[in-house]
Amino acid sequence: MKKIRSYIFFVIIFFVTYLFYVFPFEILNKYLLNEESNIKNSLINTVIFATLIIYYLKSHNTFAPLKFFVYEGIGVGFISFWVVCIGIILNFINIFNQFSIGIFCIILIILFSGFGFLKGRRINIKKIELFSSKLKKKYNFIFISDVHLGTNKVKHLSNILKKIKTIKYDFLLIGGDLIDSSSFKIEELSILNDIKKKIYFVNGNHEYYLKDYQEKLKKLSLYNIKVLINQSQKIKDINLIGIDDLQAVEDKIKHVKKLRKENSFNLILNHKPDIWEQINDQIDLMLTGHTHNGQIFPFNLIVKLKFKYSYGLFKKENSNLYVSSGSGCWGPKIRIGTSNEIIHFKLNSKSS
């Protein structure tokens, strides 16, 4: 089974490499220079680029130029792919000549990439207000997810904290994927010690990709972070339940059922939006991230095929689910059609 997964991984990387790193530029080369690509050159280029990508992903390599090639390359390559597809359609319609289409595609790639990089640096604050009869008082808290330190420098976290300082809140929740690279120095999280509020955290999938992840996760407590691994934390009327990401869906559901409290406001912190349908009749609010809302349009459409609840606030009777688009970018620091966000939740006792 492990061998089969490895083969599938290599096939996917090879396929993605060709589509994003090779194909768009073969088409542009044809339109602008009238040079036809051949299978041999396509194969050689794809193998070289795929080897570099696999090496980076598998080796925990921290070489900055290689990281830039892999992450920013796949972002610009993805934009180039769908822009070139538009160019192919225009060429098929035969309204413009190929050279004009090539120039048009280059301009679009530059414009969309530049816009995407600028959007990837911005962080929005989103306010959500909810009501519950289980609450005796008002609560304000902050939810962030998918900061992706490693892909992003600690300056990005510093910018998030500057935004948070403008908000009056009781505690901070972090929904996983705080760190995504072994190159990130845990000591840089010391800026979190400036926060004089409780910080609760659950692991995402990327925390478990880190080299020596167990040692690094233990160090989080040095930086004002309480890690909840299938544990609950009582915050007056709120029963906060932290669900670890590295387990089967069935086990996640079991932990929620075991840790929930009948007469409390049950707030679930879970990295992926994968269990709400099975537990929504037993909990009041679940907070997740992971999806990034697709990060770069039109990848949003693909994400929606995998995750029924891919972004936003969902409600069923007295239960709510919020899926964040994340507070940072993964891989390419590009956003098109999506935003980095900090969620400011206001919980109120239900008015009569």
N, C-alpha and C positions, 0 to 999 in steps of 0.2 A: 504493500500500500504506500509506504514511504517512497519507494522508487517511482511509482506511478505519479505521485504528487510532484516529485522532482522533475520528471519528464514534462509534465503539464506546465510547471513553472518555466522551464527552459523554452518550451514552445511559445508560451505567452510572451516572454521577454523578446524572443526572436521576432515574433509577429508585430509587437508594439514598436520595436526598434525600426523595423522596415517602414511601418506606416508613418512614424513621427520624425525619424532622423534621416531617412533616405528618400522615400517616395516623393515628398513635397518638393525636394530640391532637384530631383530628377525631372519632374514636370517643369519647374521653373527654368532649368537648364535647357530643356527642349524648346520652351516658348521664347526665351530670350536669346539663346545662342544657336538654336536650331540643331542641337546635338541630341541624338537619340541615345537613350540608355540601353545597356545590354544586360542580360541575365547574369553573366559572369561578374561584372563590376558591381551590380546590385547585391549579389550574394557576398562578395568579398567585403564590401562596406558594411553590410548588415552584420556579418560575423564579427568584424573588428569592433563595431560599436556595441553590439550585444555582449561581447566578452568583457569590455570595459564596465558596462552597466552591472553585469552579474558579479564581477569582481568587487565592485564597490559595495553592492548590496550584501554580499556574503562574507566579506572580509573585515567588516567594521573599519574600513579605511577612513582616515581623516584628512587625506590630501585635498586641500581646498579647490584646486583647479579641476580635479576629477569630480568632486561633489558638485561644482558649478555646472560642469558638462552634463552630468546625469540629471540633476534637478531642474535647472533653468532650461536645459536642452529639451527635456520632455514637455515643458510648458510652452515654449516657443514652437516646438515641433507639433504639438497638438493644435495650436492656433494655425500654424502653417498648413496642417493637413486639411482642416475644414475650409480654409480660405482657398486653397488650391482646388478643392472639390467644387467650390463655386466657379473658379476659373475654368475647370473642365466642362461644366454645364454651359458656361458662356461660349466656350469654344465649339461645343456641340451645336448650339443654336446658330453659330456662324454669323453673328452680328459684327463682332470685332475681330481684328487679326490677332494672331498668337502673341506677337511682341507687345501689343497694347494690353492684352490680358495679363501677360507676365508682369509688366510694370504696375498694373492695377493691383495684382496680388501682392507684390513687394510692398507697395504703399499701405495696403490693408494690414499686412503682417506687422509692419513697423508701428502703425497707429494702434492696433489692438494690443500688441505686446507692451507698448509704452503705457497705454491706459491701464492695462492689467497690473503692471508693476506698481503704478501709483496707487491703484485701488487696493492692492495687497498690503500696502503700508498703513492704510487708514483703519481706525477702530471706531465702531459706532456703539452708542449706548442705547439699549432697547428696554423699555419699561413694560412690565406685565403686572396687572393687578388681578388677584384671585380672592374669592370669598369662601369661607367654610364655617359651619356651625360648630366644628370641633375646636375652634380657636377662641380663646378668651381675651386675647389682646392682639394688637397689630405687630407684624414682623416685617422687617426689611432685610433682604439678603442679596448677595451678588452671586451669580453663577457664571463661571468661565469654563471653557473646555478647549482641548486641542490647541494649546499654545505652541507646541512643537519647538521647544528649545533645542537647538542643534541645527535644525533647518533654519530657525530664526535665532538671532543673537539675543543676549540678555537685555539689550536695549529695547527689544520689542516687549518683553515683560515689564520693563521699567515704564514704557509708555502706557501699558495697560494699568499699572498701579497708579500712575498720575491721573488717569481717567476715574479710577475707583475712588480716589481721594476726594473727588467732588461730590460723592454720594454719601448720604447718611445711611448706614446699614449695621446690622447686628452680627452677621458672620459671613464668611466667604466659602463657597463650594467650588471645587475644581474637579471636573468630570473626566479626568484621564488624558493621556497623551500630552502631559506637561513637558516631557523630554522625549526626543525621538532619535538622538544620536549619541554614540559613545564619546564623541569629540567634545560634548558639552561638559564643562566642569561644574560639578554639583555645588562647589563653594560659591558660585555666582548666585545661588538662590538666597544668599544672605540678605538680599534686599527685602525679602519677605519678612524678615525679623522687624522691619519698621512698621509692619501692620500690627496694630494693637487689638485686633479682633481674632476670634478663633477661625482657623482655616481647616476645612475637612476635604479629604482627597480620596478618590478611588483610582486604581490603576486602569489604564487603557491598554490596548494591544501593543503600542509602541514601547511602553516601559519594559515589556518582556523581551523586546528585541535587543536591549542594551547588553553590552558585554559586562559581566559581573553585576547583573541587574539586582540580585538579592542584596548585595553590599550597598549599592547605591540607594535602593529603596529604604534601607534601614537608616540612612543618613538624612532622609527627609525630615525626620523629627527634630533635627538640629536647627531647622529653618522654619519653625512655627507651623509645621504641617502635621496634622493627625491623619494617618492613613487608616481608612476603614476597609478591612478585608473581610467581607461577609460579617460585618458587625453593625450594631446599632448604637446610636448616641442620642441620649435624651436632651432636648433643648426646650425645656418647659412644656408647652403644649405639643411640640413637634417631636416625633420619633423619626430621627434621621437614620436611614439604612443604607450602608455602603456595600455595593455588590462588586466583587472582583471580576475582572474581565476574563481571566484565564481559567475558564471552566465551561462546561456544557450548559446549554439553555435550561435543561431540566434541573440542573443543580442550582442555577440562579433562582429559579422559581421556588424551589424547596427552601432556600435561605430566606427569601422574602416572606414566605408563609410562616416560617419559624420565628422571624424577628419582628413581624408586624405587631402592633398593639391595638386592641379593639377600640379603645376610646381616645386614641391620640390621632393627631394629623400625621399620617404616614407618608414621609417624603423619601423617595427612592433615588439614590445617586448611582447611575449605571451607565457605563461608557457607551454602549450600543443600544439603539432603539429596537431591542429584539424580544422583549418579554411582556410588553404592556398589554397586549390583547389577552394574555393568559392570566394577568393579575389585576386588571383595572377595576374589577369589582371589589378588590380588597385594599386598595391604596388610594391616596388622595392626589398625589403628584409624583410624577417620575421625570427626572432630568437626565438627558443624554446628549451626546455629541456624535463624533465619529464620521458622520457623512459629509461634513463640510458643505452640505447642500450642492455637492458636485464641484464646487470651487470655481471651475472654468466652464462657462456655457459653451457648447450644449451638453457637456458631460453630466449636467443635472438630470437629463432625461434618462441616462443610463443608470444613475444612482437610484432613481425612482423605480426602476425595474427590480432592483435588489432589495430595497427597503421601502415597504409600504408607507411608513412614516419617515420621510426623508428630511423634512425641515418644517419648523413652525410649531404652533400650539394646537393640540388636538384634545377634544373633550368627549367623554362618554359618561352620561349621568353625572355623578359627583367626582369623577376621576379626571385628571388632566395629565397630558404628556407634553413636554416641551423638548423638541430636538433642535439643538443649536447648530448653526453653521460654523461654529468654532471661533476662537479668538485669535487664531493665527493660521497661516498657510502651511500645508505639508508639501514637501518637494518644491516645485516652482513657487516663488513668492509672487504669484499672479492670481488675481481674482477678476472674473468677468461675469456679471449677472448675479454675484453673491457678495457678501460683506463679512469682514471680521466683526465679531460682536461681543459685547459685555451685556449680560442680562441683569437688570435690576428688578427683582421680584418684590411686590408688596402683597403680603398676605393679611387679610382682614377677617374679623369675625363676621359671620353672615348677618346682614341686616334683616330685620323683620319685614 
